[in-house]
Amino acid sequence: MHHRWLLLFACFWVLFMLMVASKFITLTMKDPEGYGIKQGPLTVLPETEKMTVTETKKLQIEVQPTTTPLKDDSYTALIHKERMELLSYVCHNESLRNLSRNAISKFVLDRIFVSDKHRILFCQTPKVGNTQWKKVLIVLNGAFSSIEEIPENVVHDHEKNGLPRLSSYSAQDVNERLNSYFKFFIVRDPFERLISAFKDKFIHNPRFEPWYKHNIAPVLIRKYRKNRRMSRGGLQFQDFVRYLGDPNHRFLDLQFGDHIIHWVTFVELCAPCEINYNVIGHHETLEDDAPYILKEAGIEHLVSYPTIPPGITKYNRSKVEHYFSKVSKRDIKHLYTRFKGDFELFGYRKPTFLF
């Protein structure tokens, strides 16, 4: 009998100890927050790579691709303020000095049209809708009473359109105007602008300017066509890109003269780090930028920017991919190296999808 009680007591004791042990194990398996999941060792994730100040600012104001125009005036003003802040930052970036700085030479002054009556300077940057801005200035200068009256052949005839160039003034008058007049110009995605220049001058040539096809194209084909046996068929976009990305392109630039204005960088055309521009519009947001420029210049009650056809200013990635599809990665990288200053200064994304 005594042994039976001892056996029962031993069984109860073992059962009790098992219950205590089970409870202890359950408690230790719970995580500190009480979710009943065992907490394993912590894994420290690497910090996200920090963006440079330039990249951060570019993310704030990127215009490519643009889908809908901005409608709110205050937001448009903020966008322009951030664009100018980015420009100032990049201009002071010593690592980009060779790509962003340019002397105010006669070549630059030749690009700037003057309206003394309304104290406006406009720097011409071809292939971004400059013809329409010329019409605006022609009306402001009084040569014609409305944009609709201006014949197309007169717009580009600088002896008849009534648009003096800043280079025609004395040094003192140039400095006075640069320091006191309202100054602006328009930019566009650099690579898409080059496509537009190539199509306009070497493919369609709507204004019949034969020197592009007959004088410039043969020179580029002889120097940059890889397969010399395929010299027929005119200039190819690949040839054009190799020329533009060639570090020694300036030798040919001198030979081609002012015709190069259609494809040189915005830096070379307008010296944005040396001239304190008031507004830099973007082709991709021209629906909003045009009225903003007119308002800032104080002429919105005198003239209107011509109607912009729907979709014409929108960035076309498919077109860019199509034209660069036959260009080697090496040539694209060389081209980007030359135009990097334009991408950085004006907040355009590096077209990594091409590399």
Order of alpha helices (4+ residues) and beta strands (2+ residues): alpha-alpha-alpha-alpha-alpha-beta-beta-alpha-alpha-alpha-beta-alpha-alpha-alpha-alpha-alpha-beta-alpha-alpha-alpha
